[in-house]
Amino acid sequence: MEPVNAAIIYYSATGTVHTLARAVAEGAEKAGANVRLRKVAETAPVEAISARPEWGQHIQATADVAEAGLDDLDWADVVLFGTPTRFGNPSSQIRAFIDSTAPLWLQGKLAGKVYSAFTASNTAHGGQESTLLALGNTFYHWGGIIVPPGYTDPVQFKSGNPYGTSHVVGAGAPDEVVLEAARYQARRAVDTAAALKAGRAA
Ligand SMILES: Cc1cc2nc3c(=O)[nH]c(=O)nc-3n(C[C@H](O)[C@H](O)[C@H](O)COP(=O)(O)O)c2cc1C
């Protein structure tokens, strides 16, 4: 059978979600998927970006990462979305990309795919779950199959978020537990998509 196509579509201003996205991509590759790692377009004004040097530095450091397009969504059997938590919600950059998907949605092309999501926030109670659940609203509208990590692997009892991998930036850079949770989440989503693909082909 054809391998599963996995798109990892993320936004990151200062690199944390990018680090998670790379671990997700690694987990998806190890699970046997064809992987596209894609950042969404930056929409913030230059003045806002230049006010925070680490933001501009991250843009430069990831200049080689391709921008997400509708063809990536169309191509994918499974899509994992990553976003920083912004006032308890996904970032406007990831929302802008999602709001551009109506042409695919109208054709029913977003239905039946596997979706999962991951995030980062500054504080432990800063809204990670609300961000992930907010992305879930879109997946419902698309007719997606939402595959969260749950507590289905020992790493989930250490990382602790059944809704999706999430990192608390205030605690430092993502450590091996959160990166392993990201790899695991990808594996679970890819395995589910592979089972669906095989079942549909049968
Ligand atoms: C406009 C804005 C809103 C934010 N809102 C929250 C929030 O509600 N809760 C929180 O814990 N952190 C919040 N943060 C911190 C971000 O979540 C944090 O900077 C981000 O996860 C870092 O990810 P990145 O390095 O990939 O950009 C906010 C940051 C900005 C700029």
PDBQT file of the ligand as one rigid body, heavy atoms in Angstrom, charges set to zero:
ROOT
HETATM    1  C1  LIG A 301      -0.085  38.209  21.571  1.00  0.00    +0.000 C 
HETATM    2  C2  LIG A 301       0.363  37.095  22.461  1.00  0.00    +0.000 A 
HETATM    3  C3  LIG A 301      -0.542  36.430  23.241  1.00  0.00    +0.000 A 
HETATM    4  C4  LIG A 301      -0.146  35.398  24.089  1.00  0.00    +0.000 A 
HETATM    5  N1  LIG A 301      -1.057  34.763  24.853  1.00  0.00    +0.000 NA
HETATM    6  C5  LIG A 301      -0.660  33.798  25.724  1.00  0.00    +0.000 A 
HETATM    7  C6  LIG A 301      -1.593  33.138  26.549  1.00  0.00    +0.000 A 
HETATM    8  O1  LIG A 301      -2.812  33.331  26.472  1.00  0.00    +0.000 OA
HETATM    9  N2  LIG A 301      -1.121  32.240  27.458  1.00  0.00    +0.000 N 
HETATM   10  C7  LIG A 301       0.212  31.984  27.597  1.00  0.00    +0.000 A 
HETATM   11  O2  LIG A 301       0.583  31.198  28.458  1.00  0.00    +0.000 OA
HETATM   12  N3  LIG A 301       1.124  32.533  26.746  1.00  0.00    +0.000 NA
HETATM   13  C8  LIG A 301       0.710  33.441  25.824  1.00  0.00    +0.000 A 
HETATM   14  N4  LIG A 301       1.610  34.004  24.979  1.00  0.00    +0.000 N 
HETATM   15  C9  LIG A 301       2.979  33.472  24.921  1.00  0.00    +0.000 C 
HETATM   16  C10 LIG A 301       3.119  32.532  23.711  1.00  0.00    +0.000 C 
HETATM   17  O3  LIG A 301       2.245  31.436  23.833  1.00  0.00    +0.000 OA
HETATM   18  C11 LIG A 301       4.549  32.041  23.564  1.00  0.00    +0.000 C 
HETATM   19  O4  LIG A 301       5.342  33.164  23.285  1.00  0.00    +0.000 OA
HETATM   20  C12 LIG A 301       4.645  31.018  22.449  1.00  0.00    +0.000 C 
HETATM   21  O5  LIG A 301       4.072  29.810  22.836  1.00  0.00    +0.000 OA
HETATM   22  C13 LIG A 301       6.066  30.779  22.014  1.00  0.00    +0.000 C 
HETATM   23  O6  LIG A 301       5.991  29.969  20.849  1.00  0.00    +0.000 OA
HETATM   24  P1  LIG A 301       6.935  30.293  19.616  1.00  0.00    +0.000 P 
HETATM   25  O7  LIG A 301       8.336  30.385  20.178  1.00  0.00    +0.000 OA
HETATM   26  O8  LIG A 301       6.782  29.123  18.705  1.00  0.00    +0.000 OA
HETATM   27  O9  LIG A 301       6.481  31.571  19.001  1.00  0.00    +0.000 OA
HETATM   28  C14 LIG A 301       1.218  35.035  24.126  1.00  0.00    +0.000 A 
HETATM   29  C15 LIG A 301       2.152  35.700  23.317  1.00  0.00    +0.000 A 
HETATM   30  C16 LIG A 301       1.723  36.723  22.492  1.00  0.00    +0.000 A 
HETATM   31  C17 LIG A 301       2.733  37.429  21.631  1.00  0.00    +0.000 C 
ENDROOT
TORSDOF 0
